[in-house]
Amino acid sequence: MSAVETATPDIVENGLLNGRVRLRQPAKGYRAGMDAALLAAATPVRPGERLFEAGCGAGGVLMQVAARCPQARLTGLERDPAMADLARSNAALNGFQDRLSVRTGDVAEGFRALDLAPFDWAVSNPPFFDDATALRAPAEGKRGAWMADNGLEAWTRFLLKAVREGGRIVMIHRADRLADILRLLGEKAGSFAVRPIHPFHDEPAKRVLVHAVKTGRAPLRLLPPLILHDRSGGKHTQEAEALLRGETSLEW
């Protein structure tokens, strides 16, 4: 992701998917990056299917899914009104406004509060922490993206409600929360597939992508890992670079 231009003193514009997507987001505070790119790459939405993202921010995931899956219909939920407005403007900026909408609301209020039919896909990159004593206070502008005020359980239950039976849930989260994710989603979902994401081939995974099917019953599959960086001096491995450019996807 590279800076393209500054839209306002407080907003920076970035180019994603090798320039196919323009994303305006705050110059300071949380900004979409690798996690958003991987989540988008892991949601191969078929034509006519509907996808919902919980906690969409400025739309980093939604814009990339819209570009990757040109016949999908997308809806996002964001509790920060300013970020929700920014996501709507990004949809218009990229010409996606006819098939991408953003609701302003809180995951804590539950999916039923939105009065929407369940979706084919429900995806999220939830805040990574739900214990304020477990880390230093996040920088100004990042608390909402880092701290899950109602805990990881609120996010998993929301996703389970947001997707139809047989629909698919995809999350990206810290690797050390994998057991919690499987336990919480396992209340109503199964057929899990887990892809570890390692910074280097010889270092432990720091992220996991988790795919589940609501009411699914197939055995859990542990997929080959994704290695983000090598030690040859390049910024990313060839596989990671191809994902960032939108040349490949992560299949389940």
Secondary structure, DSSP 8 states (H G I E B T S, - for coil): -EEEEEEETTEEEEEETTTTEEEEEESSS----HHHHHHHHT----TT-EEEEES-TTTHHHHHHHHHSTT-EEEEEES-HHHHHHHHHHHHHTT-TTTEEEEE--GGG-GGGG----EEEEEE---SBS-GGGS----TTTHHHHB-TTHHHHHHHHHHHHEEEEEEEEEEEEGGGHHHHHHHHTTTEEEEEEEEEESSTTS---EEEEEEEET--S--EE---EE---SSS-SS-HHHHHHHTTS-----
